Amino acid sequence: MNAIPKRDSIGETCVVCEIPKDKGIHLYTSFICTDCETDMIQTETNHPNYKFYLKQLRKVTQPTIFS
Ligand SMILES: [Zn+2]
């Protein structure tokens, strides 16, 4: 009887910043918020942050396999 109502209005959790956001895009089955999308586009490929984005995005292209 202690069920907490699920709030759908918060949006989805971004795979990059891992923060629930209500604005963003879907990539495969994952969600990327508008902030991260913009940051990624503006980040140079030789910038240290770019590696972080790639690492986070690797989770998108490699879905979890239950073994
Ligand atoms: Zn994000």
N, CA, C, O and the ligand as a Tripos MOL2 file, in Angstrom:
@<TRIPOS>MOLECULE
protein
  269   267    68     0     0
PROTEIN
NO_CHARGES

@<TRIPOS>ATOM
      1 N           0.8220   -1.2190    0.0000 N.3       1 MET1
      2 CA          0.0000    0.0000    0.0000 C.3       1 MET1
      3 C           0.8540    1.2650    0.0000 C.2       1 MET1
      4 O           0.3390    2.3800    0.0830 O.2       1 MET1
      5 N           2.1520    1.0720   -0.0930 N.am      2 ASN2
      6 CA          3.0340    2.2340   -0.0650 C.3       2 ASN2
      7 C           3.5110    2.6420   -1.4560 C.2       2 ASN2
      8 O           4.5470    3.2880   -1.6150 O.2       2 ASN2
      9 N           2.7450    2.2570   -2.4320 N.am      3 ALA3
     10 CA          3.1500    2.5590   -3.7970 C.3       3 ALA3
     11 C           3.2400    4.0660   -4.0380 C.2       3 ALA3
     12 O           2.3170    4.8270   -3.7480 O.2       3 ALA3
     13 N           4.3810    4.4570   -4.5770 N.am      4 ILE4
     14 CA          4.5710    5.8770   -4.8920 C.3       4 ILE4
     15 C           4.1440    6.1040   -6.3400 C.2       4 ILE4
     16 O           4.6120    5.4160   -7.2470 O.2       4 ILE4
     17 N           3.2700    7.0550   -6.5480 N.am      5 PRO5
     18 CA          2.8220    7.3290   -7.9260 C.3       5 PRO5
     19 C           4.0060    7.6210   -8.8330 C.2       5 PRO5
     20 O           4.8670    8.4370   -8.5030 O.2       5 PRO5
     21 N           4.0430    6.9540   -9.9720 N.am      6 LYS6
     22 CA          5.1280    7.1700  -10.9200 C.3       6 LYS6
     23 C           4.8960    8.4650  -11.6810 C.2       6 LYS6
     24 O           3.8380    8.6810  -12.2720 O.2       6 LYS6
     25 N           5.8950    9.3070  -11.6530 N.am      7 ARG7
     26 CA          5.7620   10.5860  -12.3520 C.3       7 ARG7
     27 C           6.3340   10.4860  -13.7570 C.2       7 ARG7
     28 O           7.5430   10.3530  -13.9420 O.2       7 ARG7
     29 N           5.4660   10.5520  -14.7240 N.am      8 ASP8
     30 CA          5.9120   10.4780  -16.1080 C.3       8 ASP8
     31 C           6.3020   11.8430  -16.6660 C.2       8 ASP8
     32 O           6.9450   11.9450  -17.7110 O.2       8 ASP8
     33 N           5.9030   12.8760  -15.9570 N.am      9 SER9
     34 CA          6.1240   14.2310  -16.4670 C.3       9 SER9
     35 C           7.5900   14.6560  -16.3950 C.2       9 SER9
     36 O           7.9870   15.6340  -17.0290 O.2       9 SER9
     37 N           8.3980   13.9180  -15.6210 N.am     10 ILE10
     38 CA          9.7930   14.2910  -15.4640 C.3      10 ILE10
     39 C          10.5810   14.0120  -16.7370 C.2      10 ILE10
     40 O          11.6770   14.5420  -16.9200 O.2      10 ILE10
     41 N          10.0330   13.1910  -17.6050 N.am     11 GLY11
     42 CA         10.7280   12.8920  -18.8440 C.3      11 GLY11
     43 C          11.5250   11.6140  -18.7310 C.2      11 GLY11
     44 O          11.1580   10.6990  -17.9950 O.2      11 GLY11
     45 N          12.6320   11.5600  -19.4760 N.am     12 GLU12
     46 CA         13.4490   10.3530  -19.4770 C.3      12 GLU12
     47 C          14.8610   10.6850  -19.0430 C.2      12 GLU12
     48 O          15.2980   11.8340  -19.0960 O.2      12 GLU12
     49 N          15.5690    9.6450  -18.6080 N.am     13 THR13
     50 CA         16.9390    9.8480  -18.1590 C.3      13 THR13
     51 C          17.8890    9.8410  -19.3510 C.2      13 THR13
     52 O          17.9320    8.8880  -20.1300 O.2      13 THR13
     53 N          18.6390   10.9130  -19.4720 N.am     14 CYS14
     54 CA         19.6180   11.0500  -20.5460 C.3      14 CYS14
     55 C          20.7610   10.0630  -20.3330 C.2      14 CYS14
     56 O          21.2510    9.9230  -19.2120 O.2      14 CYS14
     57 N          21.1920    9.3760  -21.3900 N.am     15 VAL15
     58 CA         22.2690    8.3900  -21.2580 C.3      15 VAL15
     59 C          23.6310    9.0560  -21.0550 C.2      15 VAL15
     60 O          24.5660    8.4160  -20.5740 O.2      15 VAL15
     61 N          23.7460   10.3230  -21.4160 N.am     16 VAL16
     62 CA         25.0350   11.0020  -21.3210 C.3      16 VAL16
     63 C          25.2280   11.6270  -19.9350 C.2      16 VAL16
     64 O          26.1930   11.3010  -19.2430 O.2      16 VAL16
     65 N          24.3310   12.5150  -19.5260 N.am     17 CYS17
     66 CA         24.4750   13.1710  -18.2280 C.3      17 CYS17
     67 C          23.7500   12.4100  -17.1200 C.2      17 CYS17
     68 O          23.9260   12.7050  -15.9380 O.2      17 CYS17
     69 N          22.9330   11.4250  -17.5100 N.am     18 GLU18
     70 CA         22.2260   10.5740  -16.5590 C.3      18 GLU18
     71 C          21.3060   11.3620  -15.6310 C.2      18 GLU18
     72 O          21.1120   11.0100  -14.4670 O.2      18 GLU18
     73 N          20.7520   12.4260  -16.1770 N.am     19 ILE19
     74 CA         19.8040   13.2590  -15.4340 C.3      19 ILE19
     75 C          18.4730   13.2260  -16.1870 C.2      19 ILE19
     76 O          18.4480   13.3530  -17.4110 O.2      19 ILE19
     77 N          17.3790   13.0560  -15.4650 N.am     20 PRO20
     78 CA         16.0770   13.0640  -16.1400 C.3      20 PRO20
     79 C          15.7740   14.4300  -16.7620 C.2      20 PRO20
     80 O          15.7980   15.4580  -16.0860 O.2      20 PRO20
     81 N          15.4960   14.4140  -18.0360 N.am     21 LYS21
     82 CA         15.1740   15.6420  -18.7500 C.3      21 LYS21
     83 C          13.9000   15.4170  -19.5570 C.2      21 LYS21
     84 O          13.5740   14.2890  -19.9250 O.2      21 LYS21
     85 N          13.1950   16.4950  -19.8230 N.am     22 ASP22
     86 CA         11.9560   16.3210  -20.5860 C.3      22 ASP22
     87 C          12.1120   16.6910  -22.0560 C.2      22 ASP22
     88 O          11.2000   16.4780  -22.8540 O.2      22 ASP22
     89 N          13.2860   17.2540  -22.4170 N.am     23 LYS23
     90 CA         13.5140   17.5920  -23.8160 C.3      23 LYS23
     91 C          14.7490   16.8730  -24.3290 C.2      23 LYS23
     92 O          15.8090   16.9040  -23.7040 O.2      23 LYS23
     93 N          14.6000   16.2310  -25.4660 N.am     24 GLY24
     94 CA         15.7420   15.5380  -26.0290 C.3      24 GLY24
     95 C          15.3520   14.7070  -27.2290 C.2      24 GLY24
     96 O          14.2270   14.7770  -27.7250 O.2      24 GLY24
     97 N          16.3180   13.9120  -27.6870 N.am     25 ILE25
     98 CA         16.0850   13.0710  -28.8520 C.3      25 ILE25
     99 C          16.2620   11.6080  -28.4750 C.2      25 ILE25
    100 O          16.9190   11.2850  -27.4850 O.2      25 ILE25
    101 N          15.6730   10.7350  -29.2680 N.am     26 HIS26
    102 CA         15.8440    9.3050  -29.0620 C.3      26 HIS26
    103 C          16.8470    8.7620  -30.0660 C.2      26 HIS26
    104 O          16.7770    9.0340  -31.2650 O.2      26 HIS26
    105 N          17.7810    7.9860  -29.5350 N.am     27 LEU27
    106 CA         18.7700    7.3380  -30.3740 C.3      27 LEU27
    107 C          18.6510    5.8440  -30.0870 C.2      27 LEU27
    108 O          18.9980    5.3800  -29.0010 O.2      27 LEU27
    109 N          18.1650    5.1080  -31.0610 N.am     28 TYR28
    110 CA         17.8220    3.7050  -30.8400 C.3      28 TYR28
    111 C          16.8040    3.6540  -29.6980 C.2      28 TYR28
    112 O          15.7340    4.2540  -29.7970 O.2      28 TYR28
    113 N          17.1280    2.9460  -28.6250 N.am     29 THR29
    114 CA         16.1800    2.8650  -27.5130 C.3      29 THR29
    115 C          16.5540    3.8260  -26.3910 C.2      29 THR29
    116 O          15.9030    3.8500  -25.3470 O.2      29 THR29
    117 N          17.5990    4.6150  -26.6060 N.am     30 SER30
    118 CA         18.0760    5.4950  -25.5550 C.3      30 SER30
    119 C          17.6500    6.9330  -25.7920 C.2      30 SER30
    120 O          17.1500    7.2990  -26.8550 O.2      30 SER30
    121 N          17.8690    7.7310  -24.7570 N.am     31 PHE31
    122 CA         17.4300    9.1210  -24.7890 C.3      31 PHE31
    123 C          18.6120   10.0430  -24.5250 C.2      31 PHE31
    124 O          19.3800    9.8240  -23.5880 O.2      31 PHE31
    125 N          18.7530   11.0630  -25.3440 N.am     32 ILE32
    126 CA         19.8030   12.0580  -25.1560 C.3      32 ILE32
    127 C          19.1370   13.4210  -25.0440 C.2      32 ILE32
    128 O          18.3760   13.8220  -25.9250 O.2      32 ILE32
    129 N          19.4250   14.1320  -23.9580 N.am     33 CYS33
    130 CA         18.7710   15.4160  -23.7480 C.3      33 CYS33
    131 C          19.3180   16.4740  -24.7060 C.2      33 CYS33
    132 O          20.4060   16.3390  -25.2660 O.2      33 CYS33
    133 N          18.5370   17.5100  -24.8700 N.am     34 THR34
    134 CA         18.9040   18.5820  -25.8000 C.3      34 THR34
    135 C          20.2360   19.2240  -25.4200 C.2      34 THR34
    136 O          21.0310   19.5870  -26.2860 O.2      34 THR34
    137 N          20.4700   19.3590  -24.1100 N.am     35 ASP35
    138 CA         21.7190   19.9740  -23.6460 C.3      35 ASP35
    139 C          22.9390   19.1790  -24.1040 C.2      35 ASP35
    140 O          23.9060   19.7400  -24.6190 O.2      35 ASP35
    141 N          22.8740   17.8550  -23.9040 N.am     36 CYS36
    142 CA         24.0080   17.0130  -24.2760 C.3      36 CYS36
    143 C          24.1660   16.9460  -25.7840 C.2      36 CYS36
    144 O          25.2800   16.9340  -26.3060 O.2      36 CYS36
    145 N          23.0410   16.9050  -26.4720 N.am     37 GLU37
    146 CA         23.0970   16.8580  -27.9250 C.3      37 GLU37
    147 C          23.8250   18.0910  -28.4590 C.2      37 GLU37
    148 O          24.6940   17.9900  -29.3250 O.2      37 GLU37
    149 N          23.4530   19.2550  -27.9250 N.am     38 THR38
    150 CA         24.0750   20.5070  -28.3420 C.3      38 THR38
    151 C          25.5570   20.5150  -27.9940 C.2      38 THR38
    152 O          26.3920   20.9180  -28.8040 O.2      38 THR38
    153 N          25.8800   20.0640  -26.7740 N.am     39 ASP39
    154 CA         27.2730   20.0210  -26.3390 C.3      39 ASP39
    155 C          28.1180   19.1370  -27.2470 C.2      39 ASP39
    156 O          29.2360   19.4890  -27.6210 O.2      39 ASP39
    157 N          27.5540   17.9720  -27.5950 N.am     40 MET40
    158 CA         28.3000   17.0290  -28.4210 C.3      40 MET40
    159 C          28.5980   17.6100  -29.7910 C.2      40 MET40
    160 O          29.6900   17.4450  -30.3350 O.2      40 MET40
    161 N          27.6080   18.2900  -30.3310 N.am     41 ILE41
    162 CA         27.7740   18.8800  -31.6600 C.3      41 ILE41
    163 C          28.8590   19.9540  -31.6340 C.2      41 ILE41
    164 O          29.6120   20.1230  -32.5940 O.2      41 ILE41
    165 N          28.9220   20.6830  -30.5040 N.am     42 GLN42
    166 CA         29.8670   21.7990  -30.4140 C.3      42 GLN42
    167 C          31.2490   21.3840  -29.9380 C.2      42 GLN42
    168 O          32.1920   22.1740  -29.9950 O.2      42 GLN42
    169 N          31.3740   20.1390  -29.4660 N.am     43 THR43
    170 CA         32.6600   19.6700  -28.9430 C.3      43 THR43
    171 C          33.5590   19.2040  -30.0850 C.2      43 THR43
    172 O          33.1630   18.3960  -30.9250 O.2      43 THR43
    173 N          34.7750   19.7340  -30.0900 N.am     44 GLU44
    174 CA         35.7440   19.3030  -31.0910 C.3      44 GLU44
    175 C          36.1560   17.8570  -30.8060 C.2      44 GLU44
    176 O          36.1830   17.4200  -29.6550 O.2      44 GLU44
    177 N          36.4780   17.1200  -31.8860 N.am     45 THR45
    178 CA         36.8030   15.7030  -31.7050 C.3      45 THR45
    179 C          38.1100   15.5040  -30.9370 C.2      45 THR45
    180 O          38.3650   14.4120  -30.4280 O.2      45 THR45
    181 N          38.9330   16.5390  -30.8490 N.am     46 ASN46
    182 CA         40.1890   16.4040  -30.0990 C.3      46 ASN46
    183 C          40.0600   16.9440  -28.6770 C.2      46 ASN46
    184 O          41.0420   17.0070  -27.9370 O.2      46 ASN46
    185 N          38.8420   17.3300  -28.3040 N.am     47 HIS47
    186 CA         38.5990   17.8300  -26.9480 C.3      47 HIS47
    187 C          38.4220   16.6510  -25.9920 C.2      47 HIS47
    188 O          37.7980   15.6510  -26.3450 O.2      47 HIS47
    189 N          38.9760   16.7710  -24.7710 N.am     48 PRO48
    190 CA         38.8570   15.6680  -23.7980 C.3      48 PRO48
    191 C          37.4080   15.2430  -23.5460 C.2      48 PRO48
    192 O          37.1470   14.0630  -23.3150 O.2      48 PRO48
    193 N          36.4710   16.1770  -23.5870 N.am     49 ASN49
    194 CA         35.0730   15.8350  -23.3360 C.3      49 ASN49
    195 C          34.4970   14.9080  -24.3960 C.2      49 ASN49
    196 O          33.5480   14.1660  -24.1420 O.2      49 ASN49
    197 N          35.0870   14.9620  -25.5920 N.am     50 TYR50
    198 CA         34.5690   14.1450  -26.6870 C.3      50 TYR50
    199 C          34.6740   12.6560  -26.3720 C.2      50 TYR50
    200 O          33.7970   11.8690  -26.7280 O.2      50 TYR50
    201 N          35.7690   12.2810  -25.6930 N.am     51 LYS51
    202 CA         35.9480   10.8790  -25.3000 C.3      51 LYS51
    203 C          34.8660   10.4480  -24.3210 C.2      51 LYS51
    204 O          34.3660    9.3240  -24.3650 O.2      51 LYS51
    205 N          34.5200   11.3760  -23.4380 N.am     52 PHE52
    206 CA         33.4650   11.0800  -22.4640 C.3      52 PHE52
    207 C          32.1460   10.8270  -23.1750 C.2      52 PHE52
    208 O          31.4250    9.8830  -22.8520 O.2      52 PHE52
    209 N          31.8380   11.6740  -24.1430 N.am     53 TYR53
    210 CA         30.5870   11.4970  -24.8890 C.3      53 TYR53
    211 C          30.5850   10.1650  -25.6400 C.2      53 TYR53
    212 O          29.5750    9.4620  -25.6690 O.2      53 TYR53
    213 N          31.7030    9.8350  -26.2340 N.am     54 LEU54
    214 CA         31.8000    8.5630  -26.9670 C.3      54 LEU54
    215 C          31.5870    7.3840  -26.0260 C.2      54 LEU54
    216 O          30.9220    6.4050  -26.3630 O.2      54 LEU54
    217 N          32.1710    7.5080  -24.8330 N.am     55 LYS55
    218 CA         32.0420    6.4400  -23.8460 C.3      55 LYS55
    219 C          30.5850    6.2640  -23.4460 C.2      55 LYS55
    220 O          30.0900    5.1430  -23.3390 O.2      55 LYS55
    221 N          29.9110    7.3740  -23.2280 N.am     56 GLN56
    222 CA         28.5080    7.3120  -22.8360 C.3      56 GLN56
    223 C          27.6570    6.7680  -23.9800 C.2      56 GLN56
    224 O          26.7260    5.9950  -23.7530 O.2      56 GLN56
    225 N          27.9710    7.1650  -25.1840 N.am     57 LEU57
    226 CA         27.1990    6.7300  -26.3430 C.3      57 LEU57
    227 C          27.4250    5.2600  -26.6600 C.2      57 LEU57
    228 O          26.6050    4.6250  -27.3250 O.2      57 LEU57
    229 N          28.5440    4.7230  -26.1790 N.am     58 ARG58
    230 CA         28.8150    3.3100  -26.4150 C.3      58 ARG58
    231 C          27.7170    2.4430  -25.7850 C.2      58 ARG58
    232 O          27.4230    1.3400  -26.2460 O.2      58 ARG58
    233 N          27.1290    2.9820  -24.7200 N.am     59 LYS59
    234 CA         26.0450    2.2600  -24.0570 C.3      59 LYS59
    235 C          24.8160    2.1770  -24.9520 C.2      59 LYS59
    236 O          24.0060    1.2560  -24.8480 O.2      59 LYS59
    237 N          24.7010    3.1650  -25.8350 N.am     60 VAL60
    238 CA         23.5430    3.2090  -26.7310 C.3      60 VAL60
    239 C          23.6630    2.1560  -27.8190 C.2      60 VAL60
    240 O          22.6950    1.4630  -28.1310 O.2      60 VAL60
    241 N          24.8620    2.0370  -28.4020 N.am     61 THR61
    242 CA         25.0430    1.1390  -29.5320 C.3      61 THR61
    243 C          25.2850   -0.2970  -29.0960 C.2      61 THR61
    244 O          25.2370   -1.2160  -29.9150 O.2      61 THR61
    245 N          25.5480   -0.4940  -27.8010 N.am     62 GLN62
    246 CA         25.7390   -1.8510  -27.2950 C.3      62 GLN62
    247 C          24.6820   -2.1390  -26.2320 C.2      62 GLN62
    248 O          24.9230   -1.9400  -25.0410 O.2      62 GLN62
    249 N          23.5420   -2.5960  -26.6530 N.am     63 PRO63
    250 CA         22.4810   -2.8760  -25.7000 C.3      63 PRO63
    251 C          22.8830   -3.9630  -24.7110 C.2      63 PRO63
    252 O          23.6630   -4.8630  -25.0220 O.2      63 PRO63
    253 N          22.3420   -3.8510  -23.5470 N.am     64 THR64
    254 CA         22.6560   -4.8240  -22.5010 C.3      64 THR64
    255 C          22.2090   -6.2280  -22.8980 C.2      64 THR64
    256 O          21.0600   -6.4480  -23.2800 O.2      64 THR64
    257 N          23.1330   -7.1600  -22.8000 N.am     65 ILE65
    258 CA         22.8240   -8.5540  -23.1140 C.3      65 ILE65
    259 C          22.8080   -9.3520  -21.8060 C.2      65 ILE65
    260 O          23.7950   -9.3860  -21.0700 O.2      65 ILE65
    261 N          21.6910   -9.9770  -21.5410 N.am     66 PHE66
    262 CA         21.5890  -10.7730  -20.3300 C.3      66 PHE66
    263 C          22.1600  -12.1570  -20.5730 C.2      66 PHE66
    264 O          21.7300  -12.8730  -21.4770 O.2      66 PHE66
    265 N          23.1320  -12.5220  -19.7560 N.am     67 SER67
    266 CA         23.7600  -13.8210  -19.9440 C.3      67 SER67
    267 C          23.4980  -14.7460  -18.7620 C.2      67 SER67
    268 O          23.9590  -15.8880  -18.7580 O.2      67 SER67
    269 ZN         22.0710   14.8820  -21.0270 Zn       68 ZN68
@<TRIPOS>BOND
     1     1     2 1
     2     2     3 1
     3     3     4 2
     4     3     5 am
     5     5     6 1
     6     6     7 1
     7     7     8 2
     8     7     9 am
     9     9    10 1
    10    10    11 1
    11    11    12 2
    12    11    13 am
    13    13    14 1
    14    14    15 1
    15    15    16 2
    16    15    17 am
    17    17    18 1
    18    18    19 1
    19    19    20 2
    20    19    21 am
    21    21    22 1
    22    22    23 1
    23    23    24 2
    24    23    25 am
    25    25    26 1
    26    26    27 1
    27    27    28 2
    28    27    29 am
    29    29    30 1
    30    30    31 1
    31    31    32 2
    32    31    33 am
    33    33    34 1
    34    34    35 1
    35    35    36 2
    36    35    37 am
    37    37    38 1
    38    38    39 1
    39    39    40 2
    40    39    41 am
    41    41    42 1
    42    42    43 1
    43    43    44 2
    44    43    45 am
    45    45    46 1
    46    46    47 1
    47    47    48 2
    48    47    49 am
    49    49    50 1
    50    50    51 1
    51    51    52 2
    52    51    53 am
    53    53    54 1
    54    54    55 1
    55    55    56 2
    56    55    57 am
    57    57    58 1
    58    58    59 1
    59    59    60 2
    60    59    61 am
    61    61    62 1
    62    62    63 1
    63    63    64 2
    64    63    65 am
    65    65    66 1
    66    66    67 1
    67    67    68 2
    68    67    69 am
    69    69    70 1
    70    70    71 1
    71    71    72 2
    72    71    73 am
    73    73    74 1
    74    74    75 1
    75    75    76 2
    76    75    77 am
    77    77    78 1
    78    78    79 1
    79    79    80 2
    80    79    81 am
    81    81    82 1
    82    82    83 1
    83    83    84 2
    84    83    85 am
    85    85    86 1
    86    86    87 1
    87    87    88 2
    88    87    89 am
    89    89    90 1
    90    90    91 1
    91    91    92 2
    92    91    93 am
    93    93    94 1
    94    94    95 1
    95    95    96 2
    96    95    97 am
    97    97    98 1
    98    98    99 1
    99    99   100 2
   100    99   101 am
   101   101   102 1
   102   102   103 1
   103   103   104 2
   104   103   105 am
   105   105   106 1
   106   106   107 1
   107   107   108 2
   108   107   109 am
   109   109   110 1
   110   110   111 1
   111   111   112 2
   112   111   113 am
   113   113   114 1
   114   114   115 1
   115   115   116 2
   116   115   117 am
   117   117   118 1
   118   118   119 1
   119   119   120 2
   120   119   121 am
   121   121   122 1
   122   122   123 1
   123   123   124 2
   124   123   125 am
   125   125   126 1
   126   126   127 1
   127   127   128 2
   128   127   129 am
   129   129   130 1
   130   130   131 1
   131   131   132 2
   132   131   133 am
   133   133   134 1
   134   134   135 1
   135   135   136 2
   136   135   137 am
   137   137   138 1
   138   138   139 1
   139   139   140 2
   140   139   141 am
   141   141   142 1
   142   142   143 1
   143   143   144 2
   144   143   145 am
   145   145   146 1
   146   146   147 1
   147   147   148 2
   148   147   149 am
   149   149   150 1
   150   150   151 1
   151   151   152 2
   152   151   153 am
   153   153   154 1
   154   154   155 1
   155   155   156 2
   156   155   157 am
   157   157   158 1
   158   158   159 1
   159   159   160 2
   160   159   161 am
   161   161   162 1
   162   162   163 1
   163   163   164 2
   164   163   165 am
   165   165   166 1
   166   166   167 1
   167   167   168 2
   168   167   169 am
   169   169   170 1
   170   170   171 1
   171   171   172 2
   172   171   173 am
   173   173   174 1
   174   174   175 1
   175   175   176 2
   176   175   177 am
   177   177   178 1
   178   178   179 1
   179   179   180 2
   180   179   181 am
   181   181   182 1
   182   182   183 1
   183   183   184 2
   184   183   185 am
   185   185   186 1
   186   186   187 1
   187   187   188 2
   188   187   189 am
   189   189   190 1
   190   190   191 1
   191   191   192 2
   192   191   193 am
   193   193   194 1
   194   194   195 1
   195   195   196 2
   196   195   197 am
   197   197   198 1
   198   198   199 1
   199   199   200 2
   200   199   201 am
   201   201   202 1
   202   202   203 1
   203   203   204 2
   204   203   205 am
   205   205   206 1
   206   206   207 1
   207   207   208 2
   208   207   209 am
   209   209   210 1
   210   210   211 1
   211   211   212 2
   212   211   213 am
   213   213   214 1
   214   214   215 1
   215   215   216 2
   216   215   217 am
   217   217   218 1
   218   218   219 1
   219   219   220 2
   220   219   221 am
   221   221   222 1
   222   222   223 1
   223   223   224 2
   224   223   225 am
   225   225   226 1
   226   226   227 1
   227   227   228 2
   228   227   229 am
   229   229   230 1
   230   230   231 1
   231   231   232 2
   232   231   233 am
   233   233   234 1
   234   234   235 1
   235   235   236 2
   236   235   237 am
   237   237   238 1
   238   238   239 1
   239   239   240 2
   240   239   241 am
   241   241   242 1
   242   242   243 1
   243   243   244 2
   244   243   245 am
   245   245   246 1
   246   246   247 1
   247   247   248 2
   248   247   249 am
   249   249   250 1
   250   250   251 1
   251   251   252 2
   252   251   253 am
   253   253   254 1
   254   254   255 1
   255   255   256 2
   256   255   257 am
   257   257   258 1
   258   258   259 1
   259   259   260 2
   260   259   261 am
   261   261   262 1
   262   262   263 1
   263   263   264 2
   264   263   265 am
   265   265   266 1
   266   266   267 1
   267   267   268 2
@<TRIPOS>SUBSTRUCTURE
     1 MET1         2 RESIDUE 1 A MET
     2 ASN2         6 RESIDUE 1 A ASN
     3 ALA3        10 RESIDUE 1 A ALA
     4 ILE4        14 RESIDUE 1 A ILE
     5 PRO5        18 RESIDUE 1 A PRO
     6 LYS6        22 RESIDUE 1 A LYS
     7 ARG7        26 RESIDUE 1 A ARG
     8 ASP8        30 RESIDUE 1 A ASP
     9 SER9        34 RESIDUE 1 A SER
    10 ILE10       38 RESIDUE 1 A ILE
    11 GLY11       42 RESIDUE 1 A GLY
    12 GLU12       46 RESIDUE 1 A GLU
    13 THR13       50 RESIDUE 1 A THR
    14 CYS14       54 RESIDUE 1 A CYS
    15 VAL15       58 RESIDUE 1 A VAL
    16 VAL16       62 RESIDUE 1 A VAL
    17 CYS17       66 RESIDUE 1 A CYS
    18 GLU18       70 RESIDUE 1 A GLU
    19 ILE19       74 RESIDUE 1 A ILE
    20 PRO20       78 RESIDUE 1 A PRO
    21 LYS21       82 RESIDUE 1 A LYS
    22 ASP22       86 RESIDUE 1 A ASP
    23 LYS23       90 RESIDUE 1 A LYS
    24 GLY24       94 RESIDUE 1 A GLY
    25 ILE25       98 RESIDUE 1 A ILE
    26 HIS26      102 RESIDUE 1 A HIS
    27 LEU27      106 RESIDUE 1 A LEU
    28 TYR28      110 RESIDUE 1 A TYR
    29 THR29      114 RESIDUE 1 A THR
    30 SER30      118 RESIDUE 1 A SER
    31 PHE31      122 RESIDUE 1 A PHE
    32 ILE32      126 RESIDUE 1 A ILE
    33 CYS33      130 RESIDUE 1 A CYS
    34 THR34      134 RESIDUE 1 A THR
    35 ASP35      138 RESIDUE 1 A ASP
    36 CYS36      142 RESIDUE 1 A CYS
    37 GLU37      146 RESIDUE 1 A GLU
    38 THR38      150 RESIDUE 1 A THR
    39 ASP39      154 RESIDUE 1 A ASP
    40 MET40      158 RESIDUE 1 A MET
    41 ILE41      162 RESIDUE 1 A ILE
    42 GLN42      166 RESIDUE 1 A GLN
    43 THR43      170 RESIDUE 1 A THR
    44 GLU44      174 RESIDUE 1 A GLU
    45 THR45      178 RESIDUE 1 A THR
    46 ASN46      182 RESIDUE 1 A ASN
    47 HIS47      186 RESIDUE 1 A HIS
    48 PRO48      190 RESIDUE 1 A PRO
    49 ASN49      194 RESIDUE 1 A ASN
    50 TYR50      198 RESIDUE 1 A TYR
    51 LYS51      202 RESIDUE 1 A LYS
    52 PHE52      206 RESIDUE 1 A PHE
    53 TYR53      210 RESIDUE 1 A TYR
    54 LEU54      214 RESIDUE 1 A LEU
    55 LYS55      218 RESIDUE 1 A LYS
    56 GLN56      222 RESIDUE 1 A GLN
    57 LEU57      226 RESIDUE 1 A LEU
    58 ARG58      230 RESIDUE 1 A ARG
    59 LYS59      234 RESIDUE 1 A LYS
    60 VAL60      238 RESIDUE 1 A VAL
    61 THR61      242 RESIDUE 1 A THR
    62 GLN62      246 RESIDUE 1 A GLN
    63 PRO63      250 RESIDUE 1 A PRO
    64 THR64      254 RESIDUE 1 A THR
    65 ILE65      258 RESIDUE 1 A ILE
    66 PHE66      262 RESIDUE 1 A PHE
    67 SER67      266 RESIDUE 1 A SER
    68 ZN68       269 GROUP 0 **** ****
